[in-house]
Amino acid sequence: QVQLVESGGGLVQPGGSLRLSCVASGVTSSYMSWYRQAPGLERELVATIISRNGSTSYADSVTGRFTISRDNAKNTVYLQMDSLKPEDTARYYCYARSWRTGSGYWGQGTQVIVSS
């Protein structure tokens, strides 16, 4: 059984930081990503990390502010979010693509609110 469990969301003031975590079990991923979805908007890709070599990519809107990383031993991916803006407010979801089957899996999400 595949499970992705996110944590680390919360309320933070503009300019602040948060670190999201996603623990994966039951899946060996070829890559893992963070997505986000704000009310009334489509889910958008925020950042991706390739499991094999650690290569990363980011949405233009978060480049230079967010950092995705992984701990393969713990099967965990992180999203360090700095210089947060109100427009970063969204529910953040972890996504994993199975190396073996190609199937994709989602976590339940964690809410991030950036507000003063």
Residue pairs with C-beta under 8 A, 6 or more apart in sequence:
1 25
1 26
2 24
2 25
2 26
2 27
2 96
2 98
2 105
3 23
3 24
3 25
3 26
4 22
4 23
4 24
4 27
4 94
4 95
4 96
4 105
4 106
4 107
4 108
5 22
5 23
5 25
5 107
5 108
6 20
6 21
6 22
6 92
6 93
6 94
6 107
6 108
6 109
6 110
7 20
7 21
7 22
7 23
7 110
8 18
8 19
8 20
8 21
8 110
9 18
9 20
9 91
9 92
9 110
9 111
9 112
10 18
10 111
10 112
10 113
11 113
11 115
12 18
12 84
12 112
12 113
12 114
13 84
13 114
13 115
13 116
14 84
14 85
14 86
14 114
14 115
14 116
15 83
15 84
16 84
16 114
17 80
17 81
17 82
17 83
17 84
18 81
18 84
18 112
19 78
19 79
19 80
19 81
20 34
20 78
20 79
20 81
20 92
20 94
20 110
20 112
21 76
21 77
21 78
22 32
22 34
22 76
22 77
22 78
22 79
22 94
22 107
23 74
23 75
23 76
24 32
24 75
24 76
24 77
24 94
24 96
24 105
25 75
27 96
27 98
27 105
28 51
28 98
28 99
28 100
29 51
29 96
29 97
29 98
29 99
30 50
30 51
30 52
30 97
30 98
30 99
31 48
31 49
31 50
31 51
31 96
31 97
32 48
32 49
32 51
32 70
32 77
32 94
32 95
32 96
32 97
33 45
33 46
33 47
33 48
33 49
33 94
33 95
33 96
33 97
34 45
34 46
34 47
34 48
34 68
34 77
34 79
34 92
34 93
34 94
34 95
35 43
35 44
35 45
35 46
35 92
35 93
35 95
36 43
36 44
36 46
36 88
36 90
36 91
36 92
36 93
36 112
37 43
37 44
37 90
37 91
37 93
37 109
38 89
38 90
38 91
41 90
43 93
44 59
45 59
46 58
46 59
46 62
46 66
46 79
46 92
47 56
47 57
47 58
47 59
47 62
47 66
47 67
47 68
47 79
48 56
48 57
48 68
49 55
49 56
49 68
49 69
49 70
49 77
50 56
51 70
51 72
51 99
54 70
56 67
56 68
58 66
58 68
61 87
62 81
62 88
65 81
65 82
65 83
65 84
66 79
66 80
66 81
66 82
67 79
67 80
67 82
68 77
68 78
68 79
68 80
69 77
69 78
69 80
70 76
70 77
70 78
71 77
71 78
77 94
79 92
81 88
81 112
84 112
84 114
85 114
86 114
86 115
87 114
88 112
88 114
89 112
89 113
89 114
89 115
90 112
91 109
91 110
91 111
91 112
92 109
92 110
92 111
92 112
93 106
93 107
93 108
93 109
94 106
94 107
95 104
95 105
95 106
95 107
96 104
96 105
97 103
97 104
97 105
98 104
98 105
